[in-house]
Amino acid sequence: MSKTRRLSGIVAGTLTAALVLGGCSDDGDGGREERTGAVPPAALKNCEKVFGEQNVEALRADLGKGFQPHDRSLAEMKERMLAEAQDWDPDTDRLSRTTFRPCQIEGRVDGKEAWVIATVGWSMYDVAFVTKGKHVREFREVAKGAYLDRREEIGGGSPLVMPCTVPGTRAGQGEGLPLQVSVSDTGRTARSVSADQLLKALVESTRKLLGCAEKVTLPEKSLP
């Protein structure tokens, strides 16, 4: 796809990418389910698969009594992402992407809401876009094949873009439709686990879930 077409399609594609499929519904304060104080075991287990058990326990300590994990089915996310990748065609790509939030953890710190949110999806930017031309300055290579968007994503979190070739896709899918992940970490004051550690864990768990062919190893420190 040409850079001109990709740039013109990003605006339209962003609208679709904004349709985030999360693990809980929220229609404002009036639409939230009443909190019981109990931690849902299934949601906790799911978030442990996303971030790692030790990291989730650290988040529990940081977020205190308000600690509440929300999740979506990882099996469903995998199925839908693989189907999207297998349907991808560079000649007809309209940059329409679905974004998933496999784990959202909320808490209260000093009387205010705090959130840690994992976001996963296929990127609207191909690898050539982030490594060549005038846009290269907007991305920083933090590891071989992993590029951090210097512009903070809406809602917090710097997106990380990296190749991820999955089975049953067209040639060039890995770089033409790369994986994008981010971790939004807002309102947390104690830092028993860093945002870098959470991002690294999310990258590793997501790449394993999808079966990415490429090997990408993040350093301990990736974020600015």
Buried (B, 14 or more C-beta within 10 A) or exposed (E): BEBEEBEEBBEEBEEBBEEBBBBBEEEEEEEEEEEEEEEBEEBBEBBBBBBBEEBBBBBBEBBEEBBBBBBBBBEEBBEBBBEBBEEBEEEEBEBBBBBBBBBBBBBBBEEEEBBBBBBBBBBBBBBBBBBEEEBBEBBBEBBEBBBBBEEEBEEBBBBBBBBBBBEEBBEEBBBBBBBBBBBBBBBBEEEBBBBBBBBBBBBBBBBEBBEBBBEBEBEEEBBE
